[in-house]
Amino acid sequence: MPKILDSMREQLLTAARRQIETCGYARTTIRSVAAECGIAVGTVYNYFPSKDMLIATFLSEDWLACIEAIAAHGSDDAKTHLRRIYDALRGFSQRHNALFSDADAEKTYQRAFGTRHRQLRDQLARLILPVCGGDPDGAFRSEFIAESLLTWTMEGKPFEDIYAIVKRLIKEEREEL
């Protein structure tokens, strides 16, 4: 049974992040990550079964930290809450811009994109739901707002532009009550 060390796992994740940023997806390999960490290639496989799982692990960990940070603040007023979500999304997209803008990575992950996008939207919608009220349309509105924030934030749209539209949805929902 191979010896598993948390510090080695973290070193591998750090090396993979750094290589994605500096070398790109295609040139980041299990072999290059192992070399940077000064270990044998086989040792990497004790921690991650593939390059894609190595990358998915650091993306997933960063995303969960992003969601936890948003949830930890609770919901203030709608604008502050949505701004916090926007800022967290913006930070996440900027941290991983090298991967998200890499053509080789896009080709590899194209099939999984739709499923992952829906998962991210649904997680955000749960965080947005409190600002959408308790009416039957609240769940749909929170999904719609989550989709808008996710898409437009990743495209670099300013928060004020997004909120100018979103606040109408929130206002209309309150007027209907």
VEXDREN-2710 file (C-alpha; in Angstrom, 1 decimal):
% VEXDREN-2710
k/r/px/py/pz
1/MET/0.0/0.0/0.0
2/PRO/1.6/3.3/-1.0
3/LYS/2.1/6.0/1.6
4/ILE/-0.2/9.0/1.0
5/LEU/0.9/12.4/2.4
6/ASP/-1.4/15.4/2.5
7/SER/1.6/17.7/1.9
8/MET/2.5/15.8/-1.3
9/ARG/-1.0/16.0/-2.5
10/GLU/-1.0/19.8/-2.0
11/GLN/2.4/20.1/-3.7
12/LEU/1.0/18.2/-6.7
13/LEU/-2.0/20.5/-6.9
14/THR/0.1/23.6/-6.6
15/ALA/2.5/22.4/-9.3
16/ALA/-0.4/21.6/-11.6
17/ARG/-2.0/25.0/-11.1
18/ARG/1.4/26.8/-11.8
19/GLN/2.0/24.7/-14.9
20/ILE/-1.5/25.4/-16.3
21/GLU/-0.9/29.1/-15.9
22/THR/2.6/29.1/-17.3
23/CYS/2.7/26.3/-19.9
24/GLY/-1.0/25.7/-20.8
25/TYR/-3.1/22.6/-20.6
26/ALA/-1.4/20.5/-23.3
27/ARG/2.1/21.0/-22.0
28/THR/1.1/20.2/-18.4
29/THR/1.5/16.5/-17.9
30/ILE/1.7/14.0/-15.1
31/ARG/5.4/13.7/-16.0
32/SER/6.0/17.5/-15.8
33/VAL/4.1/17.8/-12.5
34/ALA/6.1/14.9/-11.0
35/ALA/9.4/16.4/-12.2
36/GLU/8.5/19.8/-10.6
37/CYS/7.8/18.0/-7.3
38/GLY/10.9/15.9/-7.5
39/ILE/9.0/12.6/-7.4
40/ALA/8.5/9.6/-9.7
41/VAL/5.6/9.6/-12.2
42/GLY/4.1/6.6/-10.5
43/THR/3.9/8.4/-7.2
44/VAL/1.6/11.0/-8.8
45/TYR/-0.8/8.2/-9.7
46/ASN/-1.0/7.3/-6.0
47/TYR/-2.8/10.6/-5.6
48/PHE/-4.6/11.2/-8.9
49/PRO/-5.5/8.7/-11.6
50/SER/-5.1/11.2/-14.4
51/LYS/-4.1/14.7/-15.4
52/ASP/-7.8/15.6/-15.8
53/MET/-8.6/14.4/-12.2
54/LEU/-5.6/16.4/-10.9
55/ILE/-7.0/19.5/-12.6
56/ALA/-10.6/18.7/-11.6
57/THR/-9.5/18.4/-8.0
58/PHE/-8.0/21.9/-7.8
59/LEU/-10.9/23.4/-9.7
60/SER/-13.4/21.6/-7.5
61/GLU/-11.6/22.6/-4.3
62/ASP/-11.4/26.3/-5.4
63/TRP/-15.1/26.3/-6.4
64/LEU/-16.2/24.8/-3.1
65/ALA/-14.2/27.4/-1.2
66/CYS/-15.9/30.1/-3.4
67/ILE/-19.4/28.7/-2.5
68/GLU/-18.5/28.4/1.2
69/ALA/-17.3/32.0/1.3
70/ILE/-20.5/33.3/-0.3
71/ALA/-22.7/31.2/2.1
72/ALA/-20.7/32.2/5.2
73/HIS/-21.8/35.8/4.8
74/GLY/-25.5/35.0/4.6
75/SER/-27.7/37.4/2.8
76/ASP/-27.7/41.1/3.4
77/ASP/-29.7/43.3/1.1
78/ALA/-30.1/41.9/-2.4
79/LYS/-27.5/44.1/-4.0
80/THR/-24.8/43.3/-1.5
81/HIS/-25.6/39.6/-1.6
82/LEU/-25.5/39.5/-5.4
83/ARG/-22.3/41.7/-5.4
84/ARG/-20.6/39.2/-3.1
85/ILE/-21.6/36.3/-5.5
86/TYR/-20.3/38.4/-8.5
87/ASP/-17.0/39.1/-6.8
88/ALA/-16.5/35.5/-5.8
89/LEU/-17.3/34.3/-9.4
90/ARG/-15.0/37.0/-10.8
91/GLY/-12.2/35.9/-8.5
92/PHE/-12.7/32.3/-9.5
93/SER/-12.7/33.0/-13.2
94/GLN/-9.6/35.2/-12.9
95/ARG/-7.7/32.6/-10.9
96/HIS/-8.4/30.0/-13.6
97/ASN/-8.4/32.2/-16.7
98/ALA/-5.4/30.4/-18.1
99/LEU/-7.3/27.1/-18.1
100/PHE/-10.7/28.6/-19.1
101/SER/-9.1/30.4/-22.1
102/ASP/-7.0/27.4/-23.2
103/ALA/-8.2/26.0/-26.6
104/ASP/-6.7/22.5/-25.8
105/ALA/-8.5/22.4/-22.5
106/GLU/-11.7/23.5/-24.2
107/LYS/-11.5/20.6/-26.6
108/THR/-10.9/18.2/-23.8
109/TYR/-13.7/19.4/-21.6
110/GLN/-16.3/20.3/-24.2
111/ARG/-18.5/17.2/-23.4
112/ALA/-18.6/17.9/-19.7
113/PHE/-19.2/21.6/-20.0
114/GLY/-23.0/21.4/-20.1
115/THR/-23.3/19.2/-17.1
116/ARG/-20.8/21.2/-15.0
117/HIS/-22.4/24.5/-16.0
118/ARG/-25.8/23.3/-14.8
119/GLN/-24.3/22.2/-11.5
120/LEU/-22.6/25.6/-11.0
121/ARG/-25.9/27.4/-11.9
122/ASP/-27.9/25.3/-9.5
123/GLN/-25.4/25.8/-6.6
124/LEU/-25.6/29.6/-7.2
125/ALA/-29.4/29.5/-7.5
126/ARG/-29.6/28.0/-4.0
127/LEU/-27.5/30.9/-2.7
128/ILE/-29.6/33.5/-4.6
129/LEU/-33.0/32.1/-3.6
130/PRO/-33.3/34.1/-0.4
131/VAL/-33.3/37.4/-2.4
132/CYS/-36.1/36.1/-4.7
133/GLY/-38.7/35.7/-2.1
134/GLY/-41.0/32.7/-1.3
135/ASP/-43.4/32.9/-4.2
136/PRO/-43.7/30.0/-6.6
137/ASP/-41.6/31.9/-9.2
138/GLY/-38.8/32.4/-6.7
139/ALA/-36.9/29.2/-7.7
140/PHE/-37.1/30.1/-11.4
141/ARG/-36.0/33.7/-10.8
142/SER/-33.0/32.5/-8.7
143/GLU/-32.0/30.1/-11.5
144/PHE/-32.4/32.9/-14.1
145/ILE/-30.3/35.3/-12.0
146/ALA/-27.7/32.6/-11.3
147/GLU/-27.5/31.9/-15.1
148/SER/-27.1/35.6/-15.8
149/LEU/-24.5/36.1/-13.1
150/LEU/-22.5/33.1/-14.1
151/THR/-22.6/33.8/-17.9
152/TRP/-22.1/37.5/-17.7
153/THR/-19.5/37.5/-15.0
154/MET/-17.4/34.9/-16.9
155/GLU/-17.6/37.2/-20.0
156/GLY/-16.3/40.1/-17.9
157/LYS/-19.5/42.3/-17.7
158/PRO/-19.4/44.8/-14.9
159/PHE/-21.6/44.1/-11.9
160/GLU/-23.5/47.4/-12.2
161/ASP/-24.6/46.4/-15.8
162/ILE/-25.8/43.0/-14.6
163/TYR/-27.5/44.4/-11.5
164/ALA/-29.3/47.0/-13.6
165/ILE/-31.3/44.2/-15.2
166/VAL/-31.4/41.8/-12.2
167/LYS/-32.8/44.3/-9.8
168/ARG/-35.9/44.7/-12.1
169/LEU/-36.6/41.0/-11.6
170/ILE/-36.2/41.3/-7.8
171/LYS/-38.3/44.5/-7.8
172/GLU/-41.1/43.0/-9.9
173/GLU/-41.2/39.9/-7.7
174/ARG/-41.7/42.1/-4.6
175/GLU/-44.4/44.2/-6.4
176/GLU/-46.4/41.1/-7.3
177/LEU/-46.6/40.0/-3.6
END
